[in-house]
Amino acid sequence: MPKMKTKSSAKKRFKVTGSGKIKRKHAFKSHILTKKTKKQKRNLTHAGLVHKSDEANIKQQLCMK
């Protein structure tokens, strides 16, 4: 059986931490920033973690067992 290929879209969007959690960036920070408040933009800057219910799906896309 051939090796599984990692999904390129997932590879670009997610990083795995040392403890095995999956780190992600927040959406809505790329354009149309004039109507968003400073506080809103600042809070979107920080990375977040993927929710536990979505973790299995993303790990499968990253070819992690």
All heavy atoms as TSV, in Angstrom:
chain	resi	resn	atom	element	x	y	z
A	1	MET	N	N	0.845	-1.187	0.000
A	1	MET	CA	C	0.000	0.000	0.000
A	1	MET	C	C	0.890	1.250	0.000
A	1	MET	O	O	1.850	1.331	0.767
A	1	MET	CB	C	-0.893	-0.025	1.241
A	1	MET	CG	C	-1.864	1.077	1.303
A	1	MET	SD	S	-3.375	0.529	2.086
A	1	MET	CE	C	-4.238	2.056	2.124
A	2	PRO	N	N	0.573	2.258	-0.816
A	2	PRO	CA	C	1.416	3.457	-0.863
A	2	PRO	C	C	1.240	4.319	0.389
A	2	PRO	O	O	0.291	4.156	1.142
A	2	PRO	CB	C	0.908	4.193	-2.106
A	2	PRO	CG	C	-0.478	3.718	-2.293
A	2	PRO	CD	C	-0.515	2.310	-1.788
A	3	LYS	N	N	2.191	5.229	0.555
A	3	LYS	CA	C	2.119	6.146	1.686
A	3	LYS	C	C	0.949	7.102	1.510
A	3	LYS	O	O	0.578	7.440	0.393
A	3	LYS	CB	C	3.402	6.962	1.771
A	3	LYS	CG	C	4.617	6.179	2.182
A	3	LYS	CD	C	5.787	7.134	2.301
A	3	LYS	CE	C	7.023	6.392	2.710
A	3	LYS	NZ	N	8.171	7.297	2.794
A	4	MET	N	N	0.407	7.544	2.649
A	4	MET	CA	C	-0.657	8.546	2.625
A	4	MET	C	C	-0.032	9.911	2.378
A	4	MET	O	O	1.034	10.212	2.908
A	4	MET	CB	C	-1.377	8.586	3.969
A	4	MET	CG	C	-2.163	7.341	4.296
A	4	MET	SD	S	-3.764	7.360	3.515
A	4	MET	CE	C	-4.542	8.684	4.396
A	5	LYS	N	N	-0.673	10.721	1.562
A	5	LYS	CA	C	-0.192	12.081	1.321
A	5	LYS	C	C	-0.887	13.045	2.280
A	5	LYS	O	O	-2.090	12.945	2.501
A	5	LYS	CB	C	-0.468	12.503	-0.113
A	5	LYS	CG	C	0.488	11.915	-1.117
A	5	LYS	CD	C	0.340	12.620	-2.445
A	5	LYS	CE	C	1.375	12.116	-3.423
A	5	LYS	NZ	N	1.239	12.773	-4.737
A	6	THR	N	N	-0.107	13.974	2.803
A	6	THR	CA	C	-0.651	15.029	3.655
A	6	THR	C	C	-1.428	16.008	2.792
A	6	THR	O	O	-1.000	16.336	1.692
A	6	THR	CB	C	0.499	15.770	4.357
A	6	THR	OG1	O	1.245	14.823	5.110
A	6	THR	CG2	C	-0.014	16.844	5.275
A	7	LYS	N	N	-2.582	16.459	3.300
A	7	LYS	CA	C	-3.356	17.477	2.587
A	7	LYS	C	C	-2.589	18.797	2.635
A	7	LYS	O	O	-2.252	19.291	3.707
A	7	LYS	CB	C	-4.719	17.680	3.232
A	7	LYS	CG	C	-5.602	16.457	3.223
A	7	LYS	CD	C	-6.377	16.372	1.943
A	7	LYS	CE	C	-7.387	15.247	2.000
A	7	LYS	NZ	N	-7.461	14.511	0.775
A	8	SER	N	N	-2.300	19.363	1.462
A	8	SER	CA	C	-1.507	20.597	1.401
A	8	SER	C	C	-2.199	21.752	2.105
A	8	SER	O	O	-1.541	22.591	2.738
A	8	SER	CB	C	-1.246	20.972	-0.052
A	8	SER	OG	O	-0.387	20.044	-0.647
A	9	SER	N	N	-3.524	21.806	2.026
A	9	SER	CA	C	-4.250	22.905	2.670
A	9	SER	C	C	-4.102	22.829	4.191
A	9	SER	O	O	-3.926	23.855	4.849
A	9	SER	CB	C	-5.716	22.873	2.275
A	9	SER	OG	O	-6.289	21.625	2.612
A	10	ALA	N	N	-4.139	21.628	4.746
A	10	ALA	CA	C	-3.993	21.462	6.199
A	10	ALA	C	C	-2.560	21.741	6.631
A	10	ALA	O	O	-2.321	22.341	7.682
A	10	ALA	CB	C	-4.400	20.048	6.601
A	11	LYS	N	N	-1.609	21.329	5.805
A	11	LYS	CA	C	-0.190	21.522	6.099
A	11	LYS	C	C	0.132	23.006	6.255
A	11	LYS	O	O	0.940	23.395	7.087
A	11	LYS	CB	C	0.603	20.906	4.954
A	11	LYS	CG	C	2.094	20.975	5.044
A	11	LYS	CD	C	2.755	20.112	3.978
A	11	LYS	CE	C	2.276	20.399	2.572
A	11	LYS	NZ	N	2.998	19.613	1.550
A	12	LYS	N	N	-0.521	23.850	5.434
A	12	LYS	CA	C	-0.280	25.286	5.464
A	12	LYS	C	C	-0.967	25.984	6.631
A	12	LYS	O	O	-0.536	27.050	7.049
A	12	LYS	CB	C	-0.766	25.920	4.160
A	12	LYS	CG	C	0.013	25.481	2.949
A	12	LYS	CD	C	-0.683	25.908	1.680
A	12	LYS	CE	C	-0.033	25.249	0.466
A	12	LYS	NZ	N	-0.789	25.522	-0.757
A	13	ARG	N	N	-2.039	25.405	7.142
A	13	ARG	CA	C	-2.875	26.095	8.124
A	13	ARG	C	C	-2.643	25.685	9.575
A	13	ARG	O	O	-2.987	26.431	10.486
A	13	ARG	CB	C	-4.349	25.873	7.792
A	13	ARG	CG	C	-4.806	26.648	6.589
A	13	ARG	CD	C	-6.217	26.216	6.166
A	13	ARG	NE	N	-6.753	27.060	5.117
A	13	ARG	CZ	C	-6.460	26.953	3.829
A	13	ARG	NH1	N	-5.612	26.010	3.432
A	13	ARG	NH2	N	-6.998	27.759	2.943
A	14	PHE	N	N	-2.112	24.506	9.818
A	14	PHE	CA	C	-2.017	23.987	11.182
A	14	PHE	C	C	-0.595	23.597	11.539
A	14	PHE	O	O	0.168	23.152	10.693
A	14	PHE	CB	C	-2.923	22.766	11.355
A	14	PHE	CG	C	-4.365	23.029	11.036
A	14	PHE	CD1	C	-4.931	22.533	9.877
A	14	PHE	CD2	C	-5.156	23.773	11.885
A	14	PHE	CE1	C	-6.260	22.775	9.572
A	14	PHE	CE2	C	-6.486	24.033	11.593
A	14	PHE	CZ	C	-7.039	23.528	10.435
A	15	LYS	N	N	-0.261	23.757	12.826
A	15	LYS	CA	C	1.016	23.294	13.372
A	15	LYS	C	C	0.705	22.456	14.606
A	15	LYS	O	O	-0.251	22.742	15.334
A	15	LYS	CB	C	1.892	24.476	13.794
A	15	LYS	CG	C	2.293	25.386	12.655
A	15	LYS	CD	C	3.449	24.834	11.867
A	15	LYS	CE	C	3.843	25.745	10.734
A	15	LYS	NZ	N	3.611	25.205	9.422
A	16	VAL	N	N	1.532	21.450	14.863
A	16	VAL	CA	C	1.333	20.587	16.027
A	16	VAL	C	C	2.271	21.044	17.137
A	16	VAL	O	O	3.462	21.267	16.900
A	16	VAL	CB	C	1.601	19.112	15.662
A	16	VAL	CG1	C	1.340	18.210	16.856
A	16	VAL	CG2	C	0.737	18.689	14.497
A	17	THR	N	N	1.737	21.198	18.339
A	17	THR	CA	C	2.545	21.619	19.474
A	17	THR	C	C	3.290	20.411	20.037
A	17	THR	O	O	3.036	19.272	19.654
A	17	THR	CB	C	1.665	22.236	20.581
A	17	THR	OG1	O	0.767	21.224	21.056
A	17	THR	CG2	C	0.882	23.423	20.069
A	18	GLY	N	N	4.171	20.663	20.980
A	18	GLY	CA	C	4.939	19.593	21.602
A	18	GLY	C	C	4.079	18.607	22.362
A	18	GLY	O	O	4.401	17.422	22.449
A	19	SER	N	N	2.966	19.087	22.914
A	19	SER	CA	C	2.075	18.211	23.678
A	19	SER	C	C	1.058	17.500	22.794
A	19	SER	O	O	0.215	16.764	23.290
A	19	SER	CB	C	1.347	19.020	24.755
A	19	SER	OG	O	0.579	20.040	24.161
A	20	GLY	N	N	1.111	17.763	21.474
A	20	GLY	CA	C	0.216	17.053	20.549
A	20	GLY	C	C	-1.054	17.804	20.193
A	20	GLY	O	O	-1.860	17.305	19.421
A	21	LYS	N	N	-1.241	18.993	20.757
A	21	LYS	CA	C	-2.408	19.799	20.383
A	21	LYS	C	C	-2.139	20.464	19.040
A	21	LYS	O	O	-0.995	20.577	18.612
A	21	LYS	CB	C	-2.680	20.857	21.449
A	21	LYS	CG	C	-3.094	20.272	22.776
A	21	LYS	CD	C	-3.255	21.343	23.818
A	21	LYS	CE	C	-3.586	20.719	25.157
A	21	LYS	NZ	N	-3.522	21.705	26.226
A	22	ILE	N	N	-3.199	20.932	18.391
A	22	ILE	CA	C	-3.055	21.536	17.063
A	22	ILE	C	C	-3.346	23.027	17.155
A	22	ILE	O	O	-4.395	23.445	17.638
A	22	ILE	CB	C	-3.982	20.850	16.049
A	22	ILE	CG1	C	-3.634	19.375	15.971
A	22	ILE	CG2	C	-3.836	21.490	14.682
A	22	ILE	CD1	C	-4.578	18.557	15.153
A	23	LYS	N	N	-2.383	23.815	16.686
A	23	LYS	CA	C	-2.460	25.266	16.740
A	23	LYS	C	C	-3.017	25.782	15.421
A	23	LYS	O	O	-2.741	25.223	14.363
A	23	LYS	CB	C	-1.043	25.805	16.961
A	23	LYS	CG	C	-0.976	27.149	17.599
A	23	LYS	CD	C	0.398	27.435	18.183
A	23	LYS	CE	C	1.444	27.603	17.108
A	23	LYS	NZ	N	2.669	28.253	17.605
A	24	ARG	N	N	-3.804	26.859	15.493
A	24	ARG	CA	C	-4.400	27.441	14.295
A	24	ARG	C	C	-4.396	28.957	14.410
A	24	ARG	O	O	-4.225	29.504	15.499
A	24	ARG	CB	C	-5.837	26.964	14.137
A	24	ARG	CG	C	-6.743	27.491	15.243
A	24	ARG	CD	C	-8.185	27.144	15.045
A	24	ARG	NE	N	-8.986	27.651	16.150
A	24	ARG	CZ	C	-9.500	28.848	16.227
A	24	ARG	NH1	N	-9.297	29.720	15.257
A	24	ARG	NH2	N	-10.222	29.216	17.260
A	25	LYS	N	N	-4.591	29.609	13.281
A	25	LYS	CA	C	-4.733	31.060	13.276
A	25	LYS	C	C	-6.211	31.408	13.222
A	25	LYS	O	O	-7.029	30.613	12.765
A	25	LYS	CB	C	-4.009	31.658	12.067
A	25	LYS	CG	C	-2.505	31.562	12.168
A	25	LYS	CD	C	-1.848	32.281	11.028
A	25	LYS	CE	C	-0.338	32.237	11.169
A	25	LYS	NZ	N	0.354	32.861	10.047
A	26	HIS	N	N	-6.525	32.619	13.665
A	26	HIS	CA	C	-7.904	33.090	13.607
A	26	HIS	C	C	-8.243	33.588	12.202
A	26	HIS	O	O	-7.377	34.104	11.489
A	26	HIS	CB	C	-8.113	34.232	14.603
A	26	HIS	CG	C	-8.180	33.771	16.021
A	26	HIS	ND1	N	-9.316	33.239	16.580
A	26	HIS	CD2	C	-7.237	33.743	16.984
A	26	HIS	CE1	C	-9.072	32.921	17.839
A	26	HIS	NE2	N	-7.809	33.216	18.102
A	27	ALA	N	N	-9.484	33.446	11.839
A	27	ALA	CA	C	-9.967	33.955	10.558
A	27	ALA	C	C	-10.302	35.444	10.682
A	27	ALA	O	O	-10.234	36.011	11.773
A	27	ALA	CB	C	-11.202	33.178	10.134
A	28	PHE	N	N	-10.657	36.065	9.578
A	28	PHE	CA	C	-11.132	37.456	9.519
A	28	PHE	C	C	-10.054	38.477	9.850
A	28	PHE	O	O	-10.333	39.545	10.369
A	28	PHE	CB	C	-12.359	37.678	10.423
A	28	PHE	CG	C	-13.458	36.680	10.198
A	28	PHE	CD1	C	-13.737	35.715	11.163
A	28	PHE	CD2	C	-14.179	36.688	9.026
A	28	PHE	CE1	C	-14.741	34.785	10.947
A	28	PHE	CE2	C	-15.199	35.763	8.815
A	28	PHE	CZ	C	-15.473	34.809	9.773
A	29	LYS	N	N	-8.797	38.205	9.536
A	29	LYS	CA	C	-7.721	39.149	9.832
A	29	LYS	C	C	-6.956	39.535	8.567
A	29	LYS	O	O	-5.906	40.145	8.626
A	29	LYS	CB	C	-6.766	38.520	10.869
A	29	LYS	CG	C	-5.646	39.423	11.367
A	29	LYS	CD	C	-6.136	40.446	12.344
A	29	LYS	CE	C	-5.212	41.577	12.653
A	29	LYS	NZ	N	-3.830	41.420	12.699
A	30	SER	N	N	-7.471	39.193	7.381
A	30	SER	CA	C	-6.693	39.435	6.169
A	30	SER	C	C	-7.080	40.720	5.425
A	30	SER	O	O	-6.218	41.404	4.897
A	30	SER	CB	C	-6.809	38.240	5.230
A	30	SER	OG	O	-8.158	37.997	4.922
A	31	HIS	N	N	-8.350	41.049	5.373
A	31	HIS	CA	C	-8.759	42.259	4.658
A	31	HIS	C	C	-10.058	42.789	5.248
A	31	HIS	O	O	-10.620	42.190	6.148
A	31	HIS	CB	C	-8.904	41.992	3.146
A	31	HIS	CG	C	-9.949	41.005	2.810
A	31	HIS	ND1	N	-11.134	41.347	2.217
A	31	HIS	CD2	C	-10.015	39.667	2.996
A	31	HIS	CE1	C	-11.876	40.247	2.037
A	31	HIS	NE2	N	-11.225	39.228	2.505
A	32	ILE	N	N	-10.493	43.949	4.746
A	32	ILE	CA	C	-11.645	44.695	5.301
A	32	ILE	C	C	-11.422	44.936	6.791
A	32	ILE	O	O	-12.251	44.608	7.640
A	32	ILE	CB	C	-12.992	43.975	5.037
A	32	ILE	CG1	C	-13.089	43.497	3.609
A	32	ILE	CG2	C	-14.162	44.907	5.335
A	32	ILE	CD1	C	-14.332	42.684	3.295
A	33	LEU	N	N	-10.275	45.537	7.106
A	33	LEU	CA	C	-9.911	45.750	8.504
A	33	LEU	C	C	-10.342	47.119	9.015
A	33	LEU	O	O	-10.280	47.368	10.218
A	33	LEU	CB	C	-8.396	45.588	8.672
A	33	LEU	CG	C	-7.863	44.201	8.323
A	33	LEU	CD1	C	-6.349	44.209	8.346
A	33	LEU	CD2	C	-8.395	43.153	9.270
A	34	THR	N	N	-10.787	48.011	8.128
A	34	THR	CA	C	-11.119	49.373	8.558
A	34	THR	C	C	-12.354	49.404	9.448
A	34	THR	O	O	-12.441	50.249	10.344
A	34	THR	CB	C	-11.357	50.280	7.340
A	34	THR	OG1	O	-12.280	49.648	6.463
A	34	THR	CG2	C	-10.068	50.546	6.623
A	35	LYS	N	N	-13.294	48.501	9.227
A	35	LYS	CA	C	-14.516	48.521	10.029
A	35	LYS	C	C	-14.405	47.703	11.316
A	35	LYS	O	O	-15.335	47.680	12.101
A	35	LYS	CB	C	-15.709	48.042	9.205
A	35	LYS	CG	C	-15.591	46.640	8.651
A	35	LYS	CD	C	-16.832	46.232	7.875
A	35	LYS	CE	C	-16.852	46.814	6.503
A	35	LYS	NZ	N	-17.907	46.262	5.641
A	36	LYS	N	N	-13.265	47.057	11.541
A	36	LYS	CA	C	-13.074	46.287	12.761
A	36	LYS	C	C	-12.331	47.144	13.782
A	36	LYS	O	O	-11.459	47.932	13.428
A	36	LYS	CB	C	-12.269	45.013	12.464
A	36	LYS	CG	C	-13.047	44.057	11.582
A	36	LYS	CD	C	-12.247	42.881	11.138
A	36	LYS	CE	C	-13.067	42.078	10.153
A	36	LYS	NZ	N	-12.271	41.490	9.104
A	37	THR	N	N	-12.676	46.956	15.036
A	37	THR	CA	C	-12.047	47.757	16.098
A	37	THR	C	C	-10.619	47.270	16.344
A	37	THR	O	O	-10.259	46.144	15.985
A	37	THR	CB	C	-12.848	47.635	17.402
A	37	THR	OG1	O	-12.827	46.274	17.831
A	37	THR	CG2	C	-14.282	48.094	17.218
A	38	LYS	N	N	-9.829	48.127	16.990
A	38	LYS	CA	C	-8.452	47.764	17.334
A	38	LYS	C	C	-8.428	46.525	18.226
A	38	LYS	O	O	-7.589	45.646	18.072
A	38	LYS	CB	C	-7.758	48.912	18.060
A	38	LYS	CG	C	-7.394	50.062	17.175
A	38	LYS	CD	C	-6.732	51.153	17.998
A	38	LYS	CE	C	-6.466	52.370	17.150
A	38	LYS	NZ	N	-5.900	53.470	17.938
A	39	LYS	N	N	-9.347	46.492	19.165
A	39	LYS	CA	C	-9.424	45.369	20.103
A	39	LYS	C	C	-9.717	44.064	19.368
A	39	LYS	O	O	-9.115	43.031	19.651
A	39	LYS	CB	C	-10.513	45.644	21.139
A	39	LYS	CG	C	-10.668	44.571	22.189
A	39	LYS	CD	C	-11.763	44.938	23.169
A	39	LYS	CE	C	-11.925	43.881	24.229
A	39	LYS	NZ	N	-12.996	44.231	25.173
A	40	GLN	N	N	-10.637	44.125	18.427
A	40	GLN	CA	C	-11.021	42.947	17.642
A	40	GLN	C	C	-9.828	42.431	16.837
A	40	GLN	O	O	-9.525	41.236	16.849
A	40	GLN	CB	C	-12.160	43.342	16.696
A	40	GLN	CG	C	-12.952	42.213	16.125
A	40	GLN	CD	C	-14.121	42.741	15.303
A	40	GLN	OE1	O	-14.342	43.945	15.194
A	40	GLN	NE2	N	-14.873	41.849	14.708
A	41	LYS	N	N	-9.118	43.343	16.167
A	41	LYS	CA	C	-7.955	42.959	15.352
A	41	LYS	C	C	-6.834	42.406	16.219
A	41	LYS	O	O	-6.159	41.450	15.854
A	41	LYS	CB	C	-7.459	44.154	14.535
A	41	LYS	CG	C	-8.405	44.522	13.409
A	41	LYS	CD	C	-7.872	45.642	12.566
A	41	LYS	CE	C	-8.148	46.980	13.192
A	41	LYS	NZ	N	-7.887	48.104	12.271
A	42	ARG	N	N	-6.637	43.005	17.375
A	42	ARG	CA	C	-5.586	42.548	18.298
A	42	ARG	C	C	-5.882	41.136	18.800
A	42	ARG	O	O	-4.991	40.290	18.872
A	42	ARG	CB	C	-5.477	43.523	19.464
A	42	ARG	CG	C	-4.316	43.251	20.401
A	42	ARG	CD	C	-4.178	44.349	21.434
A	42	ARG	NE	N	-5.357	44.485	22.273
A	42	ARG	CZ	C	-6.147	45.564	22.315
A	42	ARG	NH1	N	-5.903	46.608	21.535
A	42	ARG	NH2	N	-7.176	45.609	23.110
A	43	ASN	N	N	-7.134	40.880	19.128
A	43	ASN	CA	C	-7.510	39.553	19.624
A	43	ASN	C	C	-7.422	38.490	18.541
A	43	ASN	O	O	-7.203	37.311	18.849
A	43	ASN	CB	C	-8.920	39.584	20.221
A	43	ASN	CG	C	-8.961	40.315	21.542
A	43	ASN	OD1	O	-7.937	40.424	22.226
A	43	ASN	ND2	N	-10.118	40.834	21.903
A	44	LEU	N	N	-7.589	38.868	17.279
A	44	LEU	CA	C	-7.482	37.904	16.181
A	44	LEU	C	C	-6.027	37.565	15.857
A	44	LEU	O	O	-5.758	36.585	15.182
A	44	LEU	CB	C	-8.168	38.457	14.926
A	44	LEU	CG	C	-9.681	38.567	14.977
A	44	LEU	CD1	C	-10.186	39.302	13.750
A	44	LEU	CD2	C	-10.327	37.207	15.079
A	45	THR	N	N	-5.089	38.397	16.340
A	45	THR	CA	C	-3.671	38.186	16.049
A	45	THR	C	C	-3.143	36.923	16.729
A	45	THR	O	O	-2.353	36.192	16.156
A	45	THR	CB	C	-2.851	39.406	16.521
A	45	THR	OG1	O	-3.311	40.540	15.793
A	45	THR	CG2	C	-1.380	39.225	16.271
A	46	HIS	N	N	-3.583	36.660	17.938
A	46	HIS	CA	C	-3.058	35.540	18.711
A	46	HIS	C	C	-3.544	34.206	18.150
A	46	HIS	O	O	-4.692	34.081	17.727
A	46	HIS	CB	C	-3.467	35.669	20.178
A	46	HIS	CG	C	-3.148	37.008	20.755
A	46	HIS	ND1	N	-1.854	37.479	20.867
A	46	HIS	CD2	C	-3.943	37.995	21.223
A	46	HIS	CE1	C	-1.870	38.682	21.400
A	46	HIS	NE2	N	-3.130	39.032	21.625
A	47	ALA	N	N	-2.666	33.218	18.165
A	47	ALA	CA	C	-3.030	31.883	17.685
A	47	ALA	C	C	-3.954	31.205	18.690
A	47	ALA	O	O	-3.900	31.483	19.890
A	47	ALA	CB	C	-1.779	31.044	17.486
A	48	GLY	N	N	-4.797	30.319	18.190
A	48	GLY	CA	C	-5.699	29.565	19.043
A	48	GLY	C	C	-5.448	28.086	18.865
A	48	GLY	O	O	-4.599	27.671	18.070
A	49	LEU	N	N	-6.185	27.274	19.609
A	49	LEU	CA	C	-6.078	25.829	19.483
A	49	LEU	C	C	-7.339	25.293	18.816
A	49	LEU	O	O	-8.425	25.848	18.972
A	49	LEU	CB	C	-5.905	25.185	20.858
A	49	LEU	CG	C	-4.598	25.476	21.579
A	49	LEU	CD1	C	-4.627	24.894	22.977
A	49	LEU	CD2	C	-3.412	24.935	20.803
A	50	VAL	N	N	-7.175	24.212	18.086
A	50	VAL	CA	C	-8.303	23.564	17.426
A	50	VAL	C	C	-9.160	22.891	18.494
A	50	VAL	O	O	-8.635	22.312	19.455
A	50	VAL	CB	C	-7.780	22.535	16.397
A	50	VAL	CG1	C	-8.887	21.656	15.881
A	50	VAL	CG2	C	-7.092	23.254	15.262
A	51	HIS	N	N	-10.466	22.958	18.342
A	51	HIS	CA	C	-11.386	22.344	19.286
A	51	HIS	C	C	-11.232	20.827	19.270
A	51	HIS	O	O	-10.890	20.237	18.240
A	51	HIS	CB	C	-12.838	22.733	18.939
A	51	HIS	CG	C	-13.790	22.433	20.045
A	51	HIS	ND1	N	-14.484	21.258	20.117
A	51	HIS	CD2	C	-14.151	23.151	21.133
A	51	HIS	CE1	C	-15.239	21.255	21.204
A	51	HIS	NE2	N	-15.061	22.407	21.828
A	52	LYS	N	N	-11.475	20.222	20.425
A	52	LYS	CA	C	-11.280	18.779	20.586
A	52	LYS	C	C	-12.102	17.964	19.592
A	52	LYS	O	O	-11.652	16.929	19.102
A	52	LYS	CB	C	-11.645	18.390	22.020
A	52	LYS	CG	C	-11.094	17.057	22.463
A	52	LYS	CD	C	-11.287	16.840	23.955
A	52	LYS	CE	C	-12.737	16.536	24.275
A	52	LYS	NZ	N	-12.957	16.152	25.682
A	53	SER	N	N	-13.297	18.432	19.252
A	53	SER	CA	C	-14.172	17.692	18.347
A	53	SER	C	C	-13.657	17.702	16.904
A	53	SER	O	O	-13.976	16.812	16.124
A	53	SER	CB	C	-15.592	18.257	18.384
A	53	SER	OG	O	-15.577	19.614	17.985
A	54	ASP	N	N	-12.838	18.698	16.545
A	54	ASP	CA	C	-12.286	18.783	15.189
A	54	ASP	C	C	-10.889	18.180	15.081
A	54	ASP	O	O	-10.375	18.001	13.976
A	54	ASP	CB	C	-12.209	20.249	14.749
A	54	ASP	CG	C	-13.579	20.898	14.706
A	54	ASP	OD1	O	-14.535	20.230	14.293
A	54	ASP	OD2	O	-13.681	22.073	15.102
A	55	GLU	N	N	-10.277	17.874	16.224
A	55	GLU	CA	C	-8.888	17.434	16.235
A	55	GLU	C	C	-8.660	16.153	15.435
A	55	GLU	O	O	-7.688	16.058	14.679
A	55	GLU	CB	C	-8.421	17.223	17.673
A	55	GLU	CG	C	-7.194	18.024	18.004
A	55	GLU	CD	C	-6.827	17.933	19.470
A	55	GLU	OE1	O	-6.578	16.822	19.952
A	55	GLU	OE2	O	-6.783	18.995	20.116
A	56	ALA	N	N	-9.526	15.176	15.573
A	56	ALA	CA	C	-9.340	13.880	14.891
A	56	ALA	C	C	-9.346	14.057	13.377
A	56	ALA	O	O	-8.530	13.454	12.666
A	56	ALA	CB	C	-10.421	12.904	15.320
A	57	ASN	N	N	-10.237	14.885	12.876
A	57	ASN	CA	C	-10.345	15.142	11.429
A	57	ASN	C	C	-9.068	15.794	10.900
A	57	ASN	O	O	-8.553	15.399	9.845
A	57	ASN	CB	C	-11.559	16.042	11.172
A	57	ASN	CG	C	-11.851	16.189	9.712
A	57	ASN	OD1	O	-11.367	15.431	8.874
A	57	ASN	ND2	N	-12.658	17.182	9.386
A	58	ILE	N	N	-8.539	16.749	11.630
A	58	ILE	CA	C	-7.342	17.462	11.168
A	58	ILE	C	C	-6.108	16.567	11.275
A	58	ILE	O	O	-5.258	16.585	10.395
A	58	ILE	CB	C	-7.168	18.774	11.950
A	58	ILE	CG1	C	-8.301	19.715	11.559
A	58	ILE	CG2	C	-5.829	19.418	11.669
A	58	ILE	CD1	C	-8.498	20.875	12.439
A	59	LYS	N	N	-6.035	15.763	12.335
A	59	LYS	CA	C	-4.920	14.826	12.463
A	59	LYS	C	C	-4.905	13.823	11.304
A	59	LYS	O	O	-3.849	13.426	10.824
A	59	LYS	CB	C	-4.973	14.096	13.797
A	59	LYS	CG	C	-4.479	14.952	14.935
A	59	LYS	CD	C	-4.398	14.189	16.238
A	59	LYS	CE	C	-3.824	15.072	17.324
A	59	LYS	NZ	N	-3.726	14.372	18.606
A	60	GLN	N	N	-6.087	13.442	10.852
A	60	GLN	CA	C	-6.178	12.538	9.701
A	60	GLN	C	C	-5.669	13.229	8.449
A	60	GLN	O	O	-4.948	12.632	7.647
A	60	GLN	CB	C	-7.624	12.092	9.518
A	60	GLN	CG	C	-7.805	11.064	8.419
A	60	GLN	CD	C	-9.273	10.711	8.219
A	60	GLN	OE1	O	-10.156	11.373	8.747
A	60	GLN	NE2	N	-9.526	9.673	7.446
A	61	GLN	N	N	-5.993	14.495	8.271
A	61	GLN	CA	C	-5.523	15.252	7.108
A	61	GLN	C	C	-4.014	15.466	7.142
A	61	GLN	O	O	-3.374	15.542	6.104
A	61	GLN	CB	C	-6.233	16.601	7.045
A	61	GLN	CG	C	-7.684	16.489	6.685
A	61	GLN	CD	C	-8.380	17.831	6.669
A	61	GLN	OE1	O	-7.748	18.876	6.813
A	61	GLN	NE2	N	-9.693	17.806	6.518
A	62	LEU	N	N	-3.446	15.552	8.354
A	62	LEU	CA	C	-2.002	15.726	8.512
A	62	LEU	C	C	-1.265	14.392	8.547
A	62	LEU	O	O	-0.064	14.360	8.769
A	62	LEU	CB	C	-1.700	16.515	9.800
A	62	LEU	CG	C	-2.163	17.955	9.832
A	62	LEU	CD1	C	-1.974	18.552	11.209
A	62	LEU	CD2	C	-1.439	18.789	8.792
A	63	CYS	N	N	-1.993	13.300	8.350
A	63	CYS	CA	C	-1.437	11.938	8.375
A	63	CYS	C	C	-0.753	11.621	9.696
A	63	CYS	O	O	0.349	11.069	9.735
A	63	CYS	CB	C	-0.486	11.721	7.207
A	63	CYS	SG	S	-1.324	11.764	5.642
A	64	MET	N	N	-1.410	11.993	10.790
A	64	MET	CA	C	-0.917	11.655	12.127
A	64	MET	C	C	-1.813	10.559	12.683
A	64	MET	O	O	-3.011	10.555	12.451
A	64	MET	CB	C	-1.004	12.871	13.055
A	64	MET	CG	C	-0.140	14.021	12.642
A	64	MET	SD	S	-0.466	15.473	13.641
A	64	MET	CE	C	-0.183	14.857	15.281
A	65	LYS	N	N	-1.262	9.657	13.393
A	65	LYS	CA	C	-2.074	8.578	14.000
A	65	LYS	C	C	-2.299	8.839	15.455
A	65	LYS	O	O	-1.554	9.451	16.124
A	65	LYS	CB	C	-1.379	7.227	13.818
A	65	LYS	CG	C	-1.283	6.808	12.376
A	65	LYS	CD	C	-2.580	6.320	11.863
A	65	LYS	CE	C	-2.479	6.045	10.378
A	65	LYS	NZ	N	-3.484	5.306	9.813
